[in-house]
């Protein structure tokens, strides 16, 4: 009987602690200078770049999280591909300056480095080109009926000093785009693929440990910046 009562009290105490730690909002700093900002169930991972910036944006990860037990949260971010597909536009029209070909033009704000783009046609032929400031178009045979495409960065910068990379390495259009009749120019706009696109973390099912005033994630310990309202 005493054991049952003790077990019951331990369970109740665990639920009490769990409820007390639900709000971990605040700013946390690591020894390396990186920081985590939490508001509600949203977590941002930031690397301040005061000198010689490596990244196009300080914020490398935007996640939401949920509690999985008293000491751990699970983090997830929206896949970059999904974000890019939402804004993707394929515009087809007739261009009198083009003869016996189909011109495919890409409009992508990514400028920091070149991109490798591969187009696949319904005949299983592949057409490759390097997208840059001076090269944004590709010519296809006029009998092409549909296309799908992949985009990869020409260079990847590791996220850690030992070569680990936490982002995505390819954007996949996922679907075939059918060529309309009597068109010879296709414009593909992907506004989400900016200089930050291939730099951001893709976080899926990551776990972070929460203890009093600290968050441990990816081998780093982040200490909470103390404030008047910090009681946990």
N, C-alpha and C positions, 0 to 999 in steps of 0.2 A: 504493500500500500504506500509506504513512504517513497519507494522508487517511482511509483506512478505520479505521485504528487510532485516529486522533484523534476521528473521529465516534463510534466505539464508546466511547471514554473519556468523551466529552461526555454520551452517553446514560446511561452508568452513573452518572456524577456527578449527572445530573438525577434519576435514580431514587433515588439516595442522599439528595439534598436533600428530595425528596418524602416519603421515609420519615421523615426527621428532623422534618418539620413537621406530622406528622399530629396530634399532641397540642398544641392551642393553648389549652387550658383556662386560664381566668383572668378577670380583670376589666379592662376597657378603658374609658378616659374620653376624651370629646371636650372641646374648649374651651367648648362651649355648656353643659356640665354633664351631658349625657346619658351613659349608660354601656351597655356590652355585657358580659354575663356568659356565659361559655362553660364548660360541663361536658361532657366527652366530645364528642358530635356535636350537642349541644343549645345553642341560642343564644337568649338573652333580651335584648330591647332595652328599656331602662328610662329614664324621664325623672323624676328625683326632683322632687317638688313640695312645697317647703318652705312657700311662701306662696301664697295665692290659687290653690288647685288648679284646673287646667283640665280634667284627666281624672279619671275615676272610679277608675282604678287606675294606679299608676306603670308597670306593665309593659304596653307597647303592642304588643309582638311576641314570640311564642314560636315558634321555628323549629327544624327540624333541618337539617343541612347535610351535603354530601358534597364531597370534593375533586374538581375537574375537571382541574387541572394543578398544577404546583408552587406557583403564586402565587395561585390563585383557588379559592374555594369557591362552591357553588350552594346557595342557601337556599330552603326551602319550609316553609309552615305548613299545618296542617289547615284546610280551608275552614270558616268559621264556620257556614255552612248545614248542613254535615254534623254538626257538633257539636250543633247545635240539634235536628236531626231525630232524633238518637239518643235524646233525652230527651222528645220530643214525645208527648203522650198526648191521645187523642180519646175522651171518655167520653159516651155517649148514654143518656138515661133519660127516663122519663115524669114530667111535672110538672103536677100538678092545678091549679096556679094560672095556667096558660097556656091560653088559648082561641084556636083557629083560627090559630095561628101556630107558628113554630119559633123558639125563642130560642137564639142562639149566644152563649156567654159565653167570654171569654178570661181566662186567669190567667197573667199575665206579670210577672215581678219588676221590669221596667224602670220607673223612677219619675222619672228625672232630667228627662225631657221627654216630650211626647206622641208617640204613634205613629199613623200613618195605616194603617188596615187596609182592604183591599179584598177582598170575598168574591165569587167567581164561581160561578154556579149552572149546572146542566145545560141551562138554557134560554138561556144566554149573557147573562143579566142580571147586572149588577154592583151590589153594595151596598157603600157606603163609610161608614166612621165613624171618629171620632178616639178612640183609646184613651187614657184618662187615669185619674187616681185616682178620679174621680167618674163615669166612663163606661167600662164594661167589657162591655156587652152590645149585641146587635143583633138585631132581630126580622126574620124572613124569612117569606114566604108558606108556608102549610102544604103546598103541593104541590111544594116543592123536594125533589129526589131525591138531589142530591149537591152538594158544595161543594169548592172549592179556594180558597186565599187567599194574599195578598201582604202583607207588613208592611214599611213604610219609616219611618225616623225623620222627625219633623217638621222637625228642624234637624240639619245636619251641621257639625261643627267641623273646619276644615282641619288637617292635620297639620303644615303648614309655613307660614311667614309669607307666602309668595307664593301661597298658596291650594291647594297640592297636598294630595290626600286619598288615603290608601293602603288604606282599609278597604273593606268592602262597603256598598252603599247599599240593599239590599233582601233580605228573607228570603222565600224562595219555598217553599211547602209541597210543590211538585213533583208531588203526586198528588191525585186526587179522593177525597174521603171520602164513601162512600155512606150515606144516611140509612136507619137501620133502621126497620122497621115499628112503628107505634104508639109512636113517640117524638116528643117535642116540645121537648126541651132538649138542647143539645150543649155540653159543656164542653171547651175546648181549652187544655191546659196546656203551656207552653213555658218550662221553668225556665232554659234557657240564655240566653234573651234578657234579660239584666240590663243595668245601666247601662253596662257595659263592652263589650257586644256589638258595637255599631256604631262603637266607638272604635278597636278593635284593627286592626293592620295585617293585610292578607291578602297574604302573601308567596308568590309563585309564580315560580320560576325566576330569582330575583334573584342577582346575582353580587357577591361582596365580594372585594377584593384583600387578600392577606396578604403583608406584608413583615416585616422583623425588628422585632418588638415593636409592630406597628401593624396595624389593620384599617381599610380605607377602604370605606365603605358609604353609598350615597345622598348622596354629596358631602361626607360628614364623615369626618374622620380620628380614630380612637380609639387612644390610646396605652395600652399595657399597664401596669398597676400592677406595679411591680417587687417581686419577692420572692426569697427565698434560692434557690428552685428554678428560677427563670427562666433558661434557658440558650440559648433560641433567639432 
